[in-house]
Amino acid sequence: EGEGEGETVGDEHGGARAAKRVCPFYKKIPGTSFTVDAFRYGAIEGCSAYFLTHFHSDHYGGLTRSFAGTLYCSPVTAALVVARIGVATERIVELALETQYMIEGVSVTLLDANHCPGAAVILFRLPSGTTFLHTGDFRATPELAAHSLIAGVRIDALYLDTTYCDAAYVFPAQRAVIDKGVAIAREAVSTNKRTLFVVGSYLIGKERIFMAIAQAIGARVWVEPYKRKVLELQSNPTLTDLLTADRAAAQVHVANMFSLSLAKLDAYLKENPTYDCVVGIRPTGWTHTQGSSDISALKPQRRGRVTLYGLPYSEHSSFAELRQFVTAVRPGRIVPTVNMGSPAQRDKMNAYFKQWLA
């Protein structure tokens, strides 16, 4: 899903890493000296402020402890950048969500992107009145479109997360998927109380689903020590209260998304003999490309004591959510920020945009 730590090689449009690349136009905010998620290009000429929307590697890629510019981001993202990359705190300016800041004469406001913890969309209003909205990665909601800083305001350009900007990508509302995960867990423990749940995650992201499952069945959550440090940086007491360092005391374990297979879960169950069976949950938007938002008929894979569900849980907007957001906001123009590698992809997206803004 392009959501995680370490699964992105190259950049958002599939280019191989080069020693020195030119910062693309869609990472620069016109009429300012600002860039967004542009750390793969060395020191960018004329850039005085580097904005980071969130702590996923396809956005912070290239950022190192020797970074010598000025980095602007949310407090949670700042904590992760310091702890995981070692950027000096004096290089970072924390911007609280829902707060307007004046930076070099430009009004800048970060709003919740409904993506991973600390993720923000950024609203830039220039002295001329020209307004740009950069979504970073986001899962669009009607609430964001109706926000007082966005609704009824002319957005001259919308820099849009186009991860799933294709009519093939139909998946259910996030809440419906969380409810499905909870229902699976409740049914499993009603059948056998000694059921272990293993939920896939990236370094950051997917927290809502494993929290909901743990809360629903009254369980504690175990994560690897490095992951626990990351979760504790999120300043979310509801989450940290669910965590335990005692693996045997936790009925919900969080694992790397790529370690969830029937064979690996079978081996994992043998390492945790307190439990009779294991239910794996792989929550990624890639699960659901068949054009259905109905999750009632979701079929798991089963082998012996192992059950594995792929849940269409995404922290990016579905195609329908993108359409709804764009038609509500009605920007002057749309700049796609993902999947623009080929002219065919760009033409397809531009055809959608034209239709939505007609």
SVG drawing of the C-alpha trace seen along z (x, -y; Angstrom):
<svg xmlns="http://www.w3.org/2000/svg" viewBox="-22 -39 47 68">
<polyline fill="none" stroke="black" stroke-width="0.4" points="0.0,0.0 3.0,-2.3 2.1,-2.9 4.9,-1.3 8.5,-1.2 10.8,0.4 8.5,1.7 9.1,-1.2 12.2,-0.9 12.7,-3.9 10.1,-6.7 6.4,-7.2 6.3,-6.5 8.6,-3.6 11.9,-5.3 15.1,-3.6 17.2,-5.5 19.8,-7.8 22.7,-9.5 21.3,-12.9 17.9,-13.8 16.1,-17.0 13.2,-17.8 10.0,-17.3 7.6,-20.2 4.8,-18.5 6.9,-18.6 7.3,-22.4 4.7,-24.9 4.5,-27.6 5.2,-31.2 7.1,-30.0 10.4,-28.5 8.7,-25.5 8.9,-21.8 6.8,-18.9 8.1,-15.3 11.2,-16.1 14.2,-14.6 15.7,-12.5 17.2,-15.4 20.0,-16.7 19.9,-20.4 17.3,-21.8 18.3,-25.2 16.1,-28.0 14.3,-25.8 14.1,-27.4 11.4,-25.1 11.1,-21.3 7.7,-20.0 7.2,-16.3 3.5,-15.1 4.1,-11.9 6.6,-9.2 6.4,-6.7 9.5,-5.8 8.2,-6.7 7.8,-10.3 10.8,-10.8 13.2,-8.7 16.5,-10.5 16.2,-12.2 19.3,-11.5 20.8,-12.6 23.0,-15.1 20.0,-17.0 20.9,-20.7 17.7,-22.4 14.6,-23.4 12.0,-20.6 8.4,-21.4 6.0,-18.6 3.5,-17.5 4.7,-16.7 4.2,-12.9 6.2,-12.9 8.9,-15.1 9.3,-12.6 9.7,-9.7 12.2,-11.7 14.4,-12.3 14.1,-8.8 14.4,-6.8 16.6,-8.9 18.5,-11.1 17.8,-14.5 18.8,-17.2 15.9,-18.7 17.1,-22.3 16.5,-21.4 12.8,-20.7 9.8,-23.0 6.8,-21.2 3.4,-22.4 0.4,-21.4 -2.7,-20.3 -5.6,-22.8 -3.3,-25.7 -2.5,-28.5 1.2,-29.5 2.8,-32.3 5.9,-31.0 7.8,-33.5 4.5,-35.4 2.6,-32.3 -0.3,-31.0 0.3,-27.3 -2.2,-25.0 -1.9,-21.2 -5.1,-19.1 -5.5,-15.4 -4.9,-13.3 -6.8,-10.2 -3.8,-8.1 -1.2,-7.0 -0.4,-8.7 1.0,-12.2 0.0,-12.3 -1.2,-15.7 -2.7,-17.4 -1.2,-20.9 -3.1,-24.1 -0.9,-26.9 -2.4,-30.4 -0.1,-32.9 -0.2,-36.7 -1.9,-37.0 -4.7,-34.8 -3.7,-31.9 -4.4,-28.7 -2.9,-25.2 -4.0,-22.1 -1.4,-19.2 -2.9,-16.0 0.3,-14.0 -1.2,-10.5 -4.7,-10.7 -8.0,-8.8 -10.5,-11.5 -13.6,-12.0 -16.6,-14.3 -15.5,-16.0 -12.2,-17.1 -14.0,-18.5 -16.4,-20.3 -13.6,-21.8 -14.1,-25.5 -10.7,-26.2 -11.6,-24.2 -15.3,-24.4 -16.4,-27.4 -12.7,-28.4 -11.2,-28.6 -8.5,-26.0 -6.4,-27.0 -4.5,-23.7 -5.1,-20.4 -1.9,-18.2 -3.8,-14.8 -2.8,-11.4 -3.7,-9.4 -2.6,-5.9 -6.0,-4.4 -7.2,-6.8 -8.6,-4.1 -12.2,-2.9 -11.1,0.6 -10.3,-0.3 -13.5,0.1 -13.3,1.0 -15.5,0.4 -15.4,-2.4 -12.7,-2.0 -15.1,-1.8 -16.9,1.1 -13.6,3.0 -12.7,2.4 -16.2,3.7 -15.6,6.8 -12.2,7.4 -13.9,7.1 -16.7,9.6 -14.1,12.1 -12.2,11.9 -15.4,12.2 -16.6,15.2 -13.2,16.9 -12.9,16.5 -16.5,17.6 -15.5,20.9 -12.2,21.2 -11.0,18.9 -7.4,20.0 -7.2,18.3 -4.2,16.1 -4.6,13.1 -1.7,11.9 -2.4,8.6 -0.1,7.2 1.3,3.7 4.0,1.5 6.4,-0.5 3.6,-3.0 0.0,-2.7 -2.9,-0.1 -3.1,-0.8 -6.8,-1.3 -7.6,2.2 -5.4,4.0 -6.6,1.7 -10.2,2.3 -9.7,6.1 -7.9,6.0 -10.5,3.8 -13.4,5.9 -12.1,9.2 -10.5,7.6 -7.0,8.5 -3.5,7.0 -1.3,6.3 2.3,7.5 4.7,5.9 8.4,6.2 10.4,3.9 11.5,1.6 7.8,1.2 6.8,0.5 9.2,-2.4 7.5,-3.8 4.0,-3.3 5.0,-5.1 6.1,-8.1 2.5,-8.6 1.3,-10.2 -1.8,-7.9 -2.5,-6.7 -5.4,-4.5 -2.9,-2.6 0.0,-2.4 -2.4,-1.1 -3.2,1.9 0.5,2.8 2.4,5.4 6.0,6.5 5.0,10.1 4.3,11.9 2.5,14.8 0.1,12.3 -1.1,10.9 -3.7,12.5 -3.2,9.9 0.3,9.9 1.4,7.3 3.7,8.6 5.3,7.3 2.7,7.3 5.0,9.5 5.3,12.2 1.6,13.2 1.3,16.4 -0.3,19.7 3.2,21.4 4.7,18.6 1.6,18.4 1.7,22.2 5.3,21.9 4.4,18.9 1.7,20.8 4.2,23.6 6.3,20.9 3.3,19.8 2.0,23.1 -0.4,21.3 -2.8,21.1 -4.7,23.8 -5.2,21.9 -4.2,18.7 -6.2,16.1 -4.0,13.9 -5.4,10.6 -3.6,8.8 -5.1,5.4 -4.1,3.8 -6.1,2.0 -4.4,4.3 -6.8,7.1 -9.8,5.6 -9.4,4.8 -12.4,6.9 -14.7,3.9 -16.8,4.7 -17.4,2.8 -19.3,5.8 -17.2,7.5 -19.8,9.8 -18.7,12.6 -15.0,12.3 -13.4,15.8 -10.3,16.6 -7.5,19.1 -7.5,22.0 -4.9,24.8 -5.2,26.9 -5.1,24.6 -4.4,21.5 -6.9,19.0 -5.8,16.0 -8.0,13.1 -7.1,10.4 -9.1,7.3 -9.6,4.4 -8.4,1.9 -6.7,-1.0 -5.3,-4.3 -5.6,-5.7 -8.8,-7.0 -10.8,-4.6 -11.7,-5.8 -15.2,-6.8 -13.8,-8.8 -11.4,-10.6 -14.3,-11.5 -16.4,-12.7 -13.6,-14.8 -12.7,-16.4 -16.3,-17.2 -16.9,-18.8 -13.7,-20.8 -13.8,-21.8 -10.1,-22.9 -9.0,-25.0 -6.6,-22.2 -5.4,-18.9 -1.8,-17.8 -1.5,-14.0 1.3,-13.0 1.3,-9.2 1.4,-6.9 2.3,-9.6 5.2,-7.6 3.6,-6.9 1.7,-9.2 -1.1,-6.6 -1.6,-6.8 -1.5,-10.6 -4.0,-10.7 -6.4,-8.3 -6.3,-10.3 -6.7,-13.6 -9.8,-12.2 -11.3,-11.4 -10.5,-14.9 -12.1,-16.5 -15.3,-14.5 -15.3,-15.2 -14.9,-19.0 -17.3,-19.3"/>
</svg>
